[in-house]
């Protein structure tokens, strides 16, 4: 699993003109899933995300986690995170998991995050054409790949 985490002042997801998710202070997470991903990846990554100290303390030092600031989360599926661009100019998405595997893992990741932070996690819609808006706070953008945890 690969995530792009963006610390946001606000973020929203709109599908077909309807706003389906909106948060203020928190994280917008783009999630990419590959065939080799499992519950172990979900457990490790959800714990890492919820405890990542990327929010400012009283001195402005990134020393607080999402849990500390009681922030919110939007998770958006993003198969393009696993694009292979080595050959030519058209990316290959062969490494990205197909929906029959990716959807249950995506839903399990969201559920595990909800357990970690003790509140509902908002989402986009898997496979939908989404319009994602955000105000990146910092900017702070971090990429984490569960396959590179050691």
C-alpha atoms as one frame of an Amber mdcrd trajectory, in Angstrom:
protein
   0.000   0.000   0.000   1.154   3.450  -0.818  -0.277   6.661   0.572   0.219
  10.309  -0.158  -0.673  12.169   3.018  -1.436  15.866   2.843  -1.948  17.951
   5.961  -4.879  20.204   5.132  -6.687  23.221   6.519  -9.700  21.929   4.582
 -10.452  19.335   1.896 -13.466  18.052  -0.002 -14.473  15.477  -2.592 -17.166
  16.124  -5.192 -18.685  13.498  -7.497 -21.052  14.478 -10.328 -21.584  17.903
  -8.760 -22.402  16.483  -5.296 -20.039  17.086  -2.380 -19.611  13.649  -0.767
 -16.901  14.454   1.785 -15.588  17.565   3.518 -13.240  18.174   6.439 -11.414
  21.034   8.063  -8.164  20.510   9.963  -6.799  17.043   9.202  -5.418  14.757
   6.516  -6.314  14.055   2.916  -4.986  10.593   2.127  -4.609   9.232  -1.396
  -4.412   5.417  -1.198  -2.949   3.094  -3.819  -3.271  -0.687  -3.496  -1.278
  -3.483  -5.170  -2.006  -7.222  -5.413   0.507  -8.094  -2.673  -1.190  -5.907
  -0.054  -2.777  -7.558   2.986  -4.202  -6.897   6.440  -0.622  -6.542   7.718
  -0.116  -3.554   5.415  -3.411  -2.054   6.598  -2.539  -2.473  10.282   0.947
  -0.996   9.940  -0.074   1.887   7.692  -3.171   2.945   9.659  -1.161   3.061
  12.885   1.625   5.021  11.161  -0.814   7.539   9.666  -2.771   8.192  12.850
   0.389   8.639  14.955   2.515  10.563  12.432   3.657  13.760  14.152   3.119
  16.339  11.424   0.942  18.919  13.202   2.405  21.948  14.956   2.701  22.260
  18.718   2.570  25.569  20.626   6.027  26.488  19.287   5.084  25.588  15.710
   7.229  22.435  15.708   5.710  19.398  13.986   5.327  17.436  17.180   1.637
  16.478  17.300  -0.262  13.668  15.623  -3.724  13.647  14.096  -4.890  12.055
  17.353  -3.381  14.913  19.382  -5.136  17.607  17.345  -8.371  15.578  16.963
  -8.200  16.069  13.199 -10.320  14.477  10.514  -9.464  12.298   7.527 -10.646
  11.866   3.959  -9.366   8.758   2.137  -9.487   8.716  -1.668  -8.620   5.655
  -3.761  -5.811   6.452  -6.196  -4.630   3.599  -8.419  -2.354   5.995 -10.312
   0.037   6.038  -7.332   1.369   2.757  -8.707   2.027   4.072 -12.205   5.111
   2.712 -13.943   6.660   5.405 -16.128   9.927   3.692 -17.113   9.001   3.059
 -20.747   7.507   5.589 -23.117   5.179   8.391 -22.156   2.038   6.469 -21.292
   2.054   5.211 -17.686   1.331   1.552 -17.021  -0.944   0.672 -14.104  -0.322
  -3.080 -14.195   0.855  -3.108 -10.560  -2.372  -1.544  -9.255  -4.808  -4.066
  -7.787  -8.038  -4.735  -9.667 -11.306  -3.657  -7.982 -12.237  -7.164  -6.751
  -9.143  -7.120  -4.520  -8.677  -3.377  -4.052 -12.182  -2.476  -2.853 -12.202
  -4.806   0.195  -8.685  -3.652   1.143  -9.672   0.001   0.691 -12.729  -0.507
   2.907 -10.656  -2.395   5.498  -8.086   0.430   5.570 -10.831   2.995   6.185
 -12.365   0.821   8.942  -8.973   0.334  10.609  -8.291   4.083  10.499 -11.680
   4.682  12.134 -10.646   2.343  14.948  -7.281   4.085  15.305  -8.712   7.617
  15.536 -12.040   6.801  17.210 -14.263   8.569  14.698 -15.663   8.327  11.194
 -13.299   8.645   8.249 -14.800  10.266   5.179 -14.143   8.884   1.714 -14.542
   9.427  -1.946 -16.112   6.675  -4.047 -13.906   3.878  -5.333 -13.506   4.124
  -9.105 -15.538   7.315  -9.468 -14.441  10.421 -11.342 -13.794  12.657  -8.345
 -12.936  16.303  -7.981 -10.686  16.716  -4.954 -10.094  20.156  -3.504  -7.757
  21.014  -0.652  -5.799  23.704   1.046  -2.474  22.033   1.843  -1.317  23.358
   5.201   2.411  23.984   5.243   2.606  22.579   2.658   3.085  19.195   4.280
   2.961  16.213   1.920   4.384  12.816   2.868   4.551   9.577   0.865   4.611
   6.258   2.716   4.886   2.805   1.114   4.127  -0.141   3.397   6.538  -2.274
   1.347   9.397  -0.027   2.483   8.747  -0.177   6.225  12.104  -1.736   7.107
